[in-house]
Amino acid sequence: QVQLVESGGGLVQAGGSLRLSCAASGRAFSQYDMGWFRQAPGKEREFVAAISWSGGHTYYTNSVKGRFTISRDNAKNMVYLQMDSLKPEDTADYYCAAGRGTIVFPRTSTSSYNYWGQGTQVTVSS
């Protein structure tokens, strides 16, 4: 089992940056693909970025390509989401997720992840 705790959210002006962190517990962390999702008020949870278990592959939704960077440190059981050039439409609760199994990378659906964090709020003001 994997437990996930996100941090690093906050209020930032448009054009600014934030770095989200996700701390994972569990000895099998390095076997999990990891993902970031976000959910704005009144909207469904949507995929943002994913990274393979080794860190060798990454994948992004089109709206964040070139602005966000996902990374991981398996020695520290950490996953990060560096968010640059933030826009007001990036405002949402951001969730970290862990997935393992037969699904081929990239995992972009919520159903392809086994464990979720509690979320961290990101607000981008215009």
C-alpha positions, 0 to 999 in steps of 0.5 A: 500500500502507498500513502501520498501527501501533497504540499506546495500549493498556494496563491500566486500571480499569473506568470508566477511559479509553484513547485508541488511535492508529493511524499510517498510512503511504502517500500514499493514506491519505485514500482509505481507510475506516478501522476498529477491530476487537478480538479477545479470547482464544479469540474471533473478531475483531469489529468495533468502529467505522468511519469513512469516508475523509472522516471524515464518517461513523462507525459503531459496534457496539452494545456501544460506542455512547456510550462509544467515539469514532472519529476521523481526521486525514488531514493526519497520517495518523492514526486514533484510538479514544477509549474511555471508561467501559471495562468488563472485557468490552472487554478484547481486542487492538485492531486498526486496518484500512484498506479501499478499493474498491466496498464501501459504508460502513460496512465491518463485516466483516474481509474488507472491509479490505485492510490491518491493523496488528499490534494493541495490547492493552487490559486492563480490570480490575474 
